[in-house]
Amino acid sequence: MQVYLPIAEMSLDVFLLLGLGGAIGFLSGMFGVGGGFLLTPMLIFIGVPPAVAVATQANQVVASSVSGVLAHWSRGNVDFRMGLVLLAGGMLGSTAGVFLFGILKQVGQIDLVIALAYVVLLAFIGVTMLQESIRALLRRRRTKGPARKLHQHTWVHGLPFKMRFRKSRLYISALLPIAVGFFVGILAALMGVGGAFLMVPAMIYLLGMPTTVVVGTSLFQIIFVAINVTLLHSVENQTVDAVLGLILVLGGVVGAQIGGRLGGRLKGDQLRVLLALIVFIVGAGLAYELVAVPDEIYSIAPLGIPL
Amino acid sequence: MSAIAPGNRGDGRRVFVAAILLVLLLVPTPMLRAAPLVADLSNHLIAITTDFTGTDVLLFGAVDGPGDVVVVVRGPVTDVAVRRKGRIAGVWVNRDSVEFVSVPSFYAVASTRPLDEVMDEATRRRHTIGLDTLQFALMPGSDVDETDEFRAALERIKMRQLLYWPNPIEVNFLGDTLFRTDIWFPSNVPIGSYVIEVLLVRDGAVVSAQTTPLVISKIGIGADVFEWAHRQSLLYGLATVAMALLAGWIAHLVFRRI
């Protein structure tokens, strides 16, 4: 059954979209990842304009982060003080990102930038995941891994504007979380991703936060950054497709539920290798489209609405 | 497109109608006979609903004697940027761009016979019948040399999208006076006001013409969403965010229960 997407201005099969949302939701439920970094390239593959795919995906991130943060909040795993500082950077970064997005769209380079950013990102995620799962598989055989130092003193701790974050048991410069938030905010605006895959490692290794509060805190700030991105894309670029978003949410919720239940029963490390492979394949597909000789080197774009 | 004019415009209309009646009374009686060409559409409004996958519009009519019927369908005009990719460090990047002014978003011709058999080149150009007769003006400030290539690319892409029809669609006669043709509008058809011009050609000369409007617009939920997104984009954004928040909250409740 075909459904017309009013903002993407095209018809797509509703079951294909439900299936896609469900499959990505399944993966996100199973691995606890947002899934935006896979859904956006998939939408681009099936012909959704990249600008619409990104902006609509940002709205998806709002939905998936809310259900996640509520669960963490009830367990008290959110450092609101740290979340607000990250958010300050995130708001600045995402606002700058949306305006950058608008400029790139106008000069006809947005599709390229989105594709390039995704190739780099997917390669990065794929490598990280593969490394992690191989290490985990090896660790299971040897059962002895290198112990990480709890707290290392580096140049990071010499920065000004120090703040105390009681929940995270940290006394660090506010500039650091602001910078992290800013960078992830730009990515959120340009790529429609929540950015947890960057935010979480940065919080653990760069800021030195305890792992228990990391996920909840990053989800907390991602909600507001994603809301900001959705609103700004709506106002500046009019690229948020509510119909597409609704179908993807429906598929995603059901998929995540099934994925979450199955994920508990299956062996995580082998699955992680599988996910890493999926990430690599999607990334390679995007990279191929960038370097392969296109069928048509010309493209057309209407400047304004026909009169 | 509506026949009802509001308020004070009614007076002007009455004067206009009176003037036409006066002219009709003054002209010799033969002109009052049936028009040499009458044509209409099966549908003057194409509604793009959420399940729209393209549609045929039937154009039909009658002529008062032998001759050829030529139909020209023109979509609303818009400025168009044509971009060309080039390779930079192995990656295909949009490099050159040419902007054309007032490009028809849709253009199709239908004819009873091949156009060159119906009329000569000059007549064809005068009535802008055929893709090659369209004038695409360059936006001031374009500095690329090979604009012909860009124009060819524009036509090629539009043809692939089924928005430009390079060869005339067939117009069929049913008997001697009735004719009909089907015009296909694909799912990606641009919205707006279309003009359909029907010409009766005899011995290479256009003896009668009639234009019929066709409106393509988005109707239903899809239209409301599009309108809303463009007119009240902040409110639209807030609504989509609210929808996402609600969906996330419901998901949380469901996850917790099960």
Interface residues (C-beta under 8 A of the other chain):
Chain A: M1 Q2 V3 Y4 L5 P6 I7 E9 M10 S11 N59 Q60 V62 A63 S64 S65 V66 S67 L70 A71 G108 Q109 L112 L116 I227 T230 L231 L232 H233 S234 V235 Q238 V240 A242 V243 G245 L246 V249 V253 A256 Q257 G260 L290 V291 A292 V293 P294 E296 I297 Y298 S299 I300 A301 P302 L303 G304 I305 P306 L307
Chain B: I48 T49 T50 D51 F52 T53 G75 P76 V77 T78 D79 V80 A81 V82 R83 R84 K85 G86 G90 V91 W92 V93 N94 S97 E99 S105 F150 A153 L154 R156 I157 K158 S187 N188 P190 I191 G192 K218 I221 G222 A223 V225 F226 A229 H230 S233 L234 Y236 G237 L238 A239 T240 V241 M243 A244 L245 A247 G248 W249 I250 A251 H252 V254 F255 R256 I258
